Amino acid sequence: MSDEFSGTTAVQERQRFDEASLRRWFTSHVDTDAGKGFRVSQFKGGQSNPTFLVEAGQRRYVVRRKPSGELLPSAHAVDREFRVMKALADTDVPVPRVHALCEDNAVIGTSFYVMDYVDGRILWDPKLPGASNDERTRICDDMNRVLAALHEVDVQAVGLGDYGRTGNYIERQIARWSRQYRSSETERIEAVEKLIEWLPRHMPPETATSIVHGDFRLDNLVFAHDASRVVAVLDWELSTLGDPMADFAYHCMAWQLPPPFRGLGDCSRVQLAALGLPSEERYLARYCERRRLPAVTTAAWRFYTAFNLFRAAAIAQGIMGRALAGNASNAHALEAGKQARQLAELGWQRAAQG
């Protein structure tokens, strides 16, 4: 794990809040013993909702809060993160146990929720340096298994039938991320303009409606210390009801991103095989096998990958917008925002292949 992103640090100056107020709230809503040895630190990683480690007595908890300042509409929905993890508690999707949601801004300045701290490994580099070939194979296969399990969850059975609108998911997503991009736009990016025009004209038929995570990637998963097994899926902020194939294609961006991104885009099939990693095609085929789906057409997969690179560019642009406004949650936000252009250009390359 990279020291730059892992572990905790003192709470950043711009993220500070009344810890005594949080302790009082904890005592009445989460843990009656919270007053004993109550300590707060901030996780280094993450670009979105500021995330804190709370040590109270012998227990450890995680607090995720909305950033302060002016925010984009519908962004940083901690209430939705709380709801979806609570609903998934008894499914095959591993999630942390959630305890309480606080929507009273008077407590620490913004709404937040509390969940258990899950001890395990956060892995940042999709090349999985330091792992054996066998472990790389098993880690990838378990990521695949967990995302397939999420997409198989019966939304009505877990009480999430109204968690998002149904139908026209891709069309609505293109419109949403186009708006989000425009609302934080800082310069003209030609590849974005081309994608905004191209995407609505090349949408494949919607495959199904399921719970979609929206940001399912290696570093949003916690792996067991002693096994290649996912023990928790984190960061549900972008989750909704939508097209599972679009969600899976977002996850597969790891195979498309070259340096300086953390990805596998600079590896050939032969190099991937030599590392014990599946090719993008094999990984997609395994997901389809798990869900008993027909093979995805080349044109549809090209659309899904181009769409997700566009979406990632819009997210990166939003991060830069927050950084320039002074309320981003991470010191790396400005640098991350600069990646919007490169992501859009990669997306247009995929689209133009057809």
Secondary structure, 3 states (H helix, E strand, C coil): CCCCCCCEECCCHHHCCCHHHHHHHHHHHCCCCCCCCCEEEEECCCCCCCEEEEEECCEEEEEEECCCCCCCCCCCCHHHHHHHHHHCCCCCCCCCCEEEEECCHHHHCCCEEEEECCCCECCCCCCCCCCCHHHHHHHHHHHHHHHHHHHHCCCCCCCCCCCCCCCCHHHHHHHHHHHHHHHCCCCCCHHHHHHHHHHHHCCCCCCCCEEECCCCCHHHEEECCCCCCEEEECCCCCCEEECHHHHHHHHHHHHCCCCCCCCCCCCCHHHHHHHCCCCHHHHHHHHHHHCCCCCCCHHHHHHHHHHHHHHHHHHHHHHHHHHHHCCCCCCCHHHHHCCHHHHHHHHHHHHHCC
